[in-house]
């Protein structure tokens, strides 16, 4: 038996976004009511439509960063290998990490031990409970923890090329150093941001994760429909 766990935030108008990005516009473009004026279909059986307008940067909601996001010479999201965005994964229980706290190597090692599976090329998702504590308040933009550069090197040393976090960033929002993003740039790593429902993956051991991007030409990132398939 297996179960699908939805890890994606619902995209909606004016939802919270990273401190550097504008909030999205998401509204009705054509409604079933307005479409009646086009007199489509046949007498007695009108054909009406709804379409929605979306205006947003490519790093809103649950999304993945492309290498282009942090490097002018990095691969755009449509150029990155599709297999990067799916595969075997683990979820680390880091719910003891406070707002604006730091995820250290010691935290990662303890979480790996608790998980019961050694990181060997896995996608690693970091459950801090941050989303449930704060979304959709402004605290969800300004209080996420930091994944330290040492912990990022720890992942890289174990062959993990992709990781995922709750909240808008892997870096602390109260500074503009972006140490984790700069290291990802240098090591060729990337990550998903603003994942949700990670609590449902704690204690599940290894599972399959999927978070594929839209194929935006030259995209610096992309919204994704992230989900996991776990054995029950």
N, C-alpha and C positions, 0 to 999 in steps of 0.2 A: 504494500500500500504506500502511496505517496500523496503529498498535499502541496498545493501551490500557495505560497505566501507572497502577497502583494507588498512590495517595498517602495511604492511610488506615492508621492504627494499629488493630490488632486490640483490640477492647474485651474485657477480661477482669476477673475479680474482683480487687479490691485493687491495680489498676494504679496507677502514679504519677499524681499530679494536681498542679495548681498549689499553691503553698504556702498559699494562703488557702482551699482547698477540700478537703473530705473525699474519700477514695478511694471508688471505686464498689463496690457490692455486686452481684455477678452470679452467680447460682446456679440450680440446677435447682429448679423449682417443682413440676412433675409429671413423673415419669419413666414410661417404658414399663412398668417393673416395677410401680410403684405403681398405675398406671392399670388393671392387670388386675383389681384388686379391684372396679372399677365394672361389670364384666360387660357391656361394650359389644361391639357387633358381633353375630355369630351363632355358634352352637355350631360349634366346629371352625375358626372364623376370627375370633378376637378382634380388636377394634379398640382399639388402645392409642395413647397420645399422649405427647409431651414438650412442656412449656412451661417457659420460664425466667423467673425474677424478676430485674428490673433496678431498682436503687435508686441514683440518682446525681444530682448537679447537672448543669445543662445546658451545662457547660463542661469536660467530661471527654473525653479522647481527642482525636481529630482533630475539631475543632469550629470553628464560625464565631461571631463576636460580633455580636449585634444592637445597634442604636443604643441600645436601652433599657439595655444593660449598663453604659454609662458616663453615661447621662443619664436622669433621672427623667421627662423629657418626650420622650425619643427613641422612635422606632418600635420596637415589639416584633418579634420574628423573623417572626411570622405576618403582619405588616403591611408588611414591606419588600418592594419589587418583586422578583419571582422572578428577573428577568434580571440582578440584581446578582450572583447567585451562579454565574454561568457566563459564558464568553466567551473572546475572544482573550487569550492570555497569553504571558508570557516567563518564563524562569528565569535568574536571575543567579547566576553562579559567585562565591561569597564564601567559599570554603573556607579562605582565608588568615586570616579573622577568628578570633581566639582566643576561648576561653571567657571570658565576662564582658567581651568586647571591645565596641567601638562600630562600627557600620556608618555611615560618613560619606558626605557628598555625593561626595567624591572616589572612594570605593569604588563607589558607584552608577554614576558616570559611566564609570569604567574597566570595570565589568561590562557596562554597556550597549554600550560599544564592542566588547568581546570577544564579546558576544551577536550583534552585527551587525544589530540591529533597534532603531530608536528607539522609546522609550515614547510612545505616542500613545493614551491611553485603555485601555491594556492592564492586565489583572490581572498583578501582578508577584510571583513566588515567589522567595524568597531561600534559596539553598542554602549553608549554612555547614558542612555535614558534622556538625553538632552531634548529631543523633539517632544516627547510627551510632557516634559516639565514646562515647556515654554510656547510651543506653537499654538496660535498664530500671533502672539504678542511681539512687540519689538524686541523683547529679550531674546527671541529666537534669531535675531540678526546680530546682536551685540554681546552674547555671552558664551558662545561655543568654546570648547576646549581646544588646545593645541596638540597636534601630533608632533612630537619633538623630532629634530633631525636625527638624533641617535636612534630613536625607535623606527624611523623611516629607513635608516641604514640597516637596521636589524631585519626588516622585511626584505630589503634588497638582497642581503646576504643569503637569504633562504629561498631566493628565486621568485619572490612575489613581485609581479610587475604592476599589479593593480590593487587598489584598496578602496574602501568606501566608508564614509562618515555620515553622521546626522548633522544637520545644520548647514550653513552656507559655505563653510570653508574648513580646510584642514589646518589653517593658521588662525591664530588668535586675532579677533577683530579689533582689539584695543591698541594694536600697533600696526605699522606699515612696513615691517621688515620682510614678511612673506618668506621666512626661512625654509618652511617645508616645501612651498611651491618652487623656490629656487633650487632646492636639492633635487626635487623630482625632475626639474628641467635638466640638471646635470647628470642624473643617473638614468634617464629615460623611463621614468615611472609616470603613472597618471592615476586618477582616482574619480570616483563618483562622489557627489555631494548632495546633501539633503535627502538621504535615504530615510525611510520611516519603517515602523513595525519591526525593528531589528530584535526586539525582545523575544519575538516568536521563534527566532533562530538560535537563541542561547541554549546550550546543552544539546544541540542536535548533531554535533560532530560534523562530518563532511557532508556537504550538499552541493547541488548544482545551482549556479547563479547566472542570470541573464540580465544584461543592461545595455542593449544595442542602441546606437544613436540613429537619428535621422541622417540621411546621406546629403548633408548640406555641402555644396561646393565651397571649398575654402573655409569650412566651419571651424571656429575656435573651440567649439564644444557643441553639445546638443542635449535637449531634453531626452529622457529615456523612459520606457515603461519597465522598471526594474522589478524582477521577481525571483524567487527561489523555489526549487522543488526539493522538498525534504521527505525523507522516509519516516513513516509512522510506526 
